[in-house]
Amino acid sequence: KQTIIAAFSIIVTVILGLWAIVIAIRYNRNVKVTYAHENAIALTDDITQNFPNLNITYYGQTISENLVILKGYFINRGKKDISQEMVEQQITISLPDNYEWVECKVVESSPSLRASVTKIDKTKISFDTGLWKSKEYMKFEALAKVPVVIADSDHLTVIRPADRLRKSLSFTHRIADSAKI
């Protein structure tokens, strides 16, 4: 009887020990990049719909009904600075094929952070930060074309273009010791 209790105690100790190691490895990430959504505004739906004589232009052209401005932040909330050697692939925001990035820029960042954003192709933008110290941030703004969804009687609750853009964002990166954004 004592042998069974001793064996059971050893098995429980091993299982709990392995579980503790897995938890420690999984949740002890030193690098944590967070995306904070500030705002998404559909320029025609949210601004001009109540004022028929109000027009918004972009490079002299009246904007289409599917142009959305996205504002957001990336923050290094980890315990560790992110060096260029740790980054195999920069933070990238991808959109589905029927969406399109029009323009993007970093509008604000921590004083010593040299952040920039590049449009890779019509559906991807990529952020370069250089040395990104813990607790530093960057704010970006981007214009995107969102597919127009026409409401019919069966679908009375159409999701707003700004909400569709926000829900379609896909974040990828390859930064050492970091989890998903």
JOSULFEN-V413149 format. One record per residue. SS is DSSP state (helix for helix, strand for strand, loop for the rest). PHI is phi as a letter, one per 30 degrees, with the letter a starting at -180 (NA if undefined). D_CENTER is the distance of its C-alpha to the mean C-alpha in whole Angstrom. Layout:
SS;PHI;D_CENTER, SS;PHI;D_CENTER
This chain:
loop;NA;57, helix;d;56, helix;d;55, helix;d;53, helix;d;51, helix;d;51, helix;d;49, helix;d;47, helix;d;46, helix;d;45, helix;d;43, helix;d;41, helix;d;40, helix;d;39, helix;d;36, helix;d;35, helix;d;35, helix;d;33, helix;d;31, helix;d;30, helix;d;30, helix;d;27, helix;d;25, helix;d;26, helix;d;24, helix;d;21, helix;c;20, loop;c;21, loop;d;18, loop;d;19, strand;c;16, loop;b;13, strand;c;9, strand;c;8, strand;c;5, strand;c;8, strand;d;8, strand;c;11, strand;a;13, strand;b;13, strand;b;17, strand;d;19, helix;d;21, helix;d;24, helix;d;23, helix;c;22, helix;c;25, helix;c;28, loop;d;29, loop;d;31, loop;b;33, loop;d;34, loop;c;35, loop;c;32, loop;b;30, loop;c;27, strand;c;28, strand;b;25, loop;h;28, loop;i;31, strand;c;29, strand;d;29, loop;d;25, loop;d;25, loop;d;24, loop;c;21, strand;c;19, strand;b;16, strand;c;15, strand;c;11, strand;b;11, strand;a;8, strand;b;8, strand;c;8, strand;b;11, strand;d;13, loop;c;14, loop;d;16, loop;d;20, loop;b;20, loop;d;19, strand;c;17, loop;c;20, helix;d;20, helix;d;22, helix;d;19, strand;c;17, strand;c;18, strand;b;14, strand;d;12, strand;d;8, strand;b;8, strand;c;6, strand;c;9, loop;c;11, loop;d;14, loop;e;17, loop;d;19, loop;c;16, strand;a;16, strand;d;14, strand;c;17, strand;a;16, strand;a;14, strand;a;15, strand;d;14, strand;c;16, strand;a;17, strand;a;16, loop;e;18, loop;e;22, loop;c;22, loop;d;19, loop;c;19, loop;c;15, strand;b;15, strand;b;13, strand;b;15, strand;d;15, strand;d;16, strand;a;17, loop;d;17, loop;c;14, strand;b;12, strand;b;11, strand;b;11, strand;c;11, strand;c;14, loop;b;15, loop;i;18, loop;d;19, strand;c;17, loop;d;19, loop;e;18, loop;i;17, loop;d;16, strand;b;13, strand;b;12, strand;c;12, strand;b;11, strand;b;12, strand;b;12, strand;c;15, strand;b;15, strand;c;17, loop;c;17, loop;e;20, loop;d;23, loop;c;24, loop;c;27, loop;d;28, loop;b;32, loop;d;34, loop;d;32, loop;b;29, loop;d;29, loop;c;26, loop;d;24, loop;d;20, loop;e;19, helix;e;17, helix;d;15, helix;d;14, helix;d;14, helix;d;12, helix;e;9, helix;d;10, helix;c;10, loop;d;7, strand;b;7, strand;c;5, strand;b;8, strand;a;10, strand;b;14, strand;c;14, loop;e;18, loop;i;18, strand;b;14, loop;c;13, loop;d;9, loop;d;6
